[in-house]
Amino acid sequence: MDRRHFMKSSIMAALANPIQAMAQSKTMKIKKGHIAVIGAGAFGGWTAHHLLKKGYDVTLLDVFGPGNSRASSGGDSRVIRGIYGEDKIYVDLVARSFKLWKRYQKQWQQSLYFPTGALWFFQVDDTYAQKSLPIVNQAGLKSEQLSKKEVEKKFPQIDLNGLKSFYFEHEAGYLPARHCCQVVLENFVKKGGEYKQLAVEPGKILNNKLSELILSDGSKLNADSYVFACGPWLSKVFPDALKDIITPTRQEVFFFGTPYGDSSLFESNMPVWVDFGKKIWYGIPGADWRGFKVADDTRGAEFDPTSGDRTASETGLESARNYLAKRFPSMKDAPLLESRVCQYENSPDGNYIIDKHPEAENTWVIGGGSGHGFKLGPALGEFVADRVIGNKGIDSFFALSRFNNDLDKKTQFNP
Ligand SMILES: Cc1cc2nc3c(=O)[nH]c(=O)nc-3n(C[C@H](O)[C@H](O)[C@H](O)COP(=O)(O)OP(=O)(O)OC[C@H]3O[C@@H](n4cnc5c(N)ncnc54)[C@H](O)[C@@H]3O)c2cc1C
């Protein structure tokens, strides 16, 4: 039995075991209150984890499962990096996330974080990285500017033509995304959290409170608070209150085979990379032996996360091939190993949404990862949990009120 099947069956076995279920319901009774979290992706899974850790009785629900193939967290790998322009709030959350990824991979004895470093290269203005450098270094994430000569010497496998400046982040790397979501759930259940694989609809809002959840098995669930972390589906769950807040877009990702006998593009010799030009390309070399990952960060067409066609396009493939041939010449004519179509769940300004539902004070809406949410999962879950239980106030940076006057704020770069 492979690792994933083993984990899935152990979660299911834990749920099916009546003694464990009794033990679970006993622990539930003594908890501080009952919170239901809807969505077991990077945002919901980690939020559920932290709420449970803080002594709450938590039910986590997901219609398709943690890191499923339709979810935004359902990819093989996601970049973790600290350079975030001038947004100190993200840099601080990433710094905290690095600590938590490391802590939990040790505690749970699972590989969750692969530190390859990250190389950023700019064909265009590099203010984004330049201004970030002091902020990331102050947060303890060692990062530096490199000269072209240094990069040429260190990474001869990259064609530096047209590139003007270079930055290297030492702690950056990648996270095996869907595996991480499964591990979070597995440990949530082990610690007494309750998981239900069901579709959820919010019940009625009465007297400024959500009354209950309606579940796809016909049952209802009552909790003291509700956290909706439904990724690209968030606006669909609350079509009136969150109408144009989340726009899922179609994103294509390609995995290519590196040349036989050439290890220069293996992750042991090649960091995660981001190439800023007219377009932004980024990639991860070889995570989980899927191949050399390449993706164009440009927002694609609007996409339905449930029924959208997940076949990659010929034009997308051609564009990836042309890019690769230029920047990584040994990859010219590289065989395509796999392609995936996923969706970014974009907020209007590319920043997250962490706020109460405008009409229900016991209900939180969490999302808008906008192509950069995965890495922050552990710190974001902690950040959300603190707000849901009232330890900290809503942060205006993530509040819905920022869209009151302007839903057309521009999405920024954020892989
Ligand atoms: C191609 C691609 C590349 C990316 N690269 C990076 C990267 O390099 N670094 C990075 O940090 N981030 C990256 N991201 C972004 C990141 O993956 C997402 O922002 C993050 O995973 C979002 O997590 P989430 O929990 O909000 O959403 P999701 O993972 O989509 O989770 C939402 C969950 O809610 C469940 N759900 C929805 N509606 C219901 C309902 N009614 N009832 C029950 N369950 C429901 C779904 O089944 C799903 O599991 C990338 C995204 C994509 C698509």
The ligand as an SDF file (V2000), in Angstrom:
LIG
                    3D

 53 58  0  0  0  0  0  0  0  0999 V2000
   -1.3440   26.4000  -10.3070 C   0  0  0  0  0  0  0  0  0  0  0  0
   -1.2450   27.0210   -8.9580 C   0  0  0  0  0  0  0  0  0  0  0  0
   -0.0040   27.3400   -8.4480 C   0  0  0  0  0  0  0  0  0  0  0  0
    0.1090   27.9310   -7.1800 C   0  0  0  0  0  0  0  0  0  0  0  0
    1.3460   28.1780   -6.6960 N   0  0  0  0  0  0  0  0  0  0  0  0
    1.4820   28.6140   -5.4300 C   0  0  0  0  0  0  0  0  0  0  0  0
    2.7720   28.7370   -4.8700 C   0  0  0  0  0  0  0  0  0  0  0  0
    3.7670   28.4490   -5.5340 O   0  0  0  0  0  0  0  0  0  0  0  0
    2.8770   29.1480   -3.5740 N   0  0  0  0  0  0  0  0  0  0  0  0
    1.7720   29.4320   -2.8270 C   0  0  0  0  0  0  0  0  0  0  0  0
    1.9330   29.8190   -1.6600 O   0  0  0  0  0  0  0  0  0  0  0  0
    0.5210   29.3260   -3.3350 N   0  0  0  0  0  0  0  0  0  0  0  0
    0.3460   28.9150   -4.6170 C   0  0  0  0  0  0  0  0  0  0  0  0
   -0.8940   28.7610   -5.1530 N   0  0  0  0  0  0  0  0  0  0  0  0
   -2.0650   29.2200   -4.3910 C   0  0  0  0  0  0  0  0  0  0  0  0
   -2.4910   28.2590   -3.3180 C   0  0  0  0  0  0  0  0  0  0  0  0
   -2.4060   26.9250   -3.7730 O   0  0  0  0  0  0  0  0  0  0  0  0
   -3.9270   28.6000   -2.9090 C   0  0  0  0  0  0  0  0  0  0  0  0
   -4.0230   29.9830   -2.6240 O   0  0  0  0  0  0  0  0  0  0  0  0
   -4.3280   27.8190   -1.6560 C   0  0  0  0  0  0  0  0  0  0  0  0
   -4.0650   26.4490   -1.8440 O   0  0  0  0  0  0  0  0  0  0  0  0
   -5.7980   28.0540   -1.3770 C   0  0  0  0  0  0  0  0  0  0  0  0
   -6.2080   27.2300   -0.3140 O   0  0  0  0  0  0  0  0  0  0  0  0
   -7.7090   27.2540    0.1860 P   0  0  0  0  0  0  0  0  0  0  0  0
   -7.7490   26.3930    1.3730 O   0  0  0  0  0  0  0  0  0  0  0  0
   -8.1960   28.6550    0.2970 O   0  0  0  0  0  0  0  0  0  0  0  0
   -8.5700   26.6490   -1.0240 O   0  0  0  0  0  0  0  0  0  0  0  0
   -8.7470   25.1160   -1.4960 P   0  0  0  0  0  0  0  0  0  0  0  0
   -7.4900   24.3730   -1.4490 O   0  0  0  0  0  0  0  0  0  0  0  0
   -9.4530   25.1710   -2.8030 O   0  0  0  0  0  0  0  0  0  0  0  0
   -9.6930   24.5130   -0.4040 O   0  0  0  0  0  0  0  0  0  0  0  0
  -11.0740   24.7680   -0.3510 C   0  0  0  0  0  0  0  0  0  0  0  0
  -11.7620   23.4780    0.0360 C   0  0  0  0  0  0  0  0  0  0  0  0
  -13.1400   23.7640    0.2970 O   0  0  0  0  0  0  0  0  0  0  0  0
  -13.8960   22.6570   -0.1130 C   0  0  0  0  0  0  0  0  0  0  0  0
  -15.2580   23.1420   -0.3350 N   0  0  0  0  0  0  0  0  0  0  0  0
  -15.6310   24.1750   -1.1370 C   0  0  0  0  0  0  0  0  0  0  0  0
  -16.9490   24.3780   -1.0710 N   0  0  0  0  0  0  0  0  0  0  0  0
  -17.4290   23.4820   -0.1890 C   0  0  0  0  0  0  0  0  0  0  0  0
  -18.7210   23.2000    0.3180 C   0  0  0  0  0  0  0  0  0  0  0  0
  -19.8020   23.8940   -0.0670 N   0  0  0  0  0  0  0  0  0  0  0  0
  -18.8670   22.1840    1.2000 N   0  0  0  0  0  0  0  0  0  0  0  0
  -17.7850   21.4820    1.6160 C   0  0  0  0  0  0  0  0  0  0  0  0
  -16.5450   21.7070    1.1760 N   0  0  0  0  0  0  0  0  0  0  0  0
  -16.3600   22.6980    0.2900 C   0  0  0  0  0  0  0  0  0  0  0  0
  -13.1930   22.1640   -1.3570 C   0  0  0  0  0  0  0  0  0  0  0  0
  -13.4490   20.8030   -1.6370 O   0  0  0  0  0  0  0  0  0  0  0  0
  -11.7220   22.4240   -1.0370 C   0  0  0  0  0  0  0  0  0  0  0  0
  -11.0580   21.2690   -0.5510 O   0  0  0  0  0  0  0  0  0  0  0  0
   -1.0480   28.1890   -6.4260 C   0  0  0  0  0  0  0  0  0  0  0  0
   -2.3060   27.8670   -6.9330 C   0  0  0  0  0  0  0  0  0  0  0  0
   -2.4090   27.2770   -8.1780 C   0  0  0  0  0  0  0  0  0  0  0  0
   -3.7580   26.9140   -8.6940 C   0  0  0  0  0  0  0  0  0  0  0  0
  1  2  1  0
  2  3  1  0
  2 52  2  0
  3  4  2  0
  4  5  1  0
  4 50  1  0
  5  6  2  0
  6  7  1  0
  6 13  1  0
  7  8  2  0
  7  9  1  0
  9 10  1  0
 10 11  2  0
 10 12  1  0
 12 13  2  0
 13 14  1  0
 14 15  1  0
 14 50  1  0
 15 16  1  0
 16 17  1  0
 16 18  1  0
 18 19  1  0
 18 20  1  0
 20 21  1  0
 20 22  1  0
 22 23  1  0
 23 24  1  0
 24 25  2  0
 24 26  1  0
 24 27  1  0
 27 28  1  0
 28 29  2  0
 28 30  1  0
 28 31  1  0
 31 32  1  0
 32 33  1  0
 33 34  1  0
 33 48  1  0
 34 35  1  0
 35 36  1  0
 35 46  1  0
 36 37  1  0
 36 45  1  0
 37 38  2  0
 38 39  1  0
 39 40  1  0
 39 45  2  0
 40 41  1  0
 40 42  2  0
 42 43  1  0
 43 44  2  0
 44 45  1  0
 46 47  1  0
 46 48  1  0
 48 49  1  0
 50 51  2  0
 51 52  1  0
 52 53  1  0
M  END
$$$$
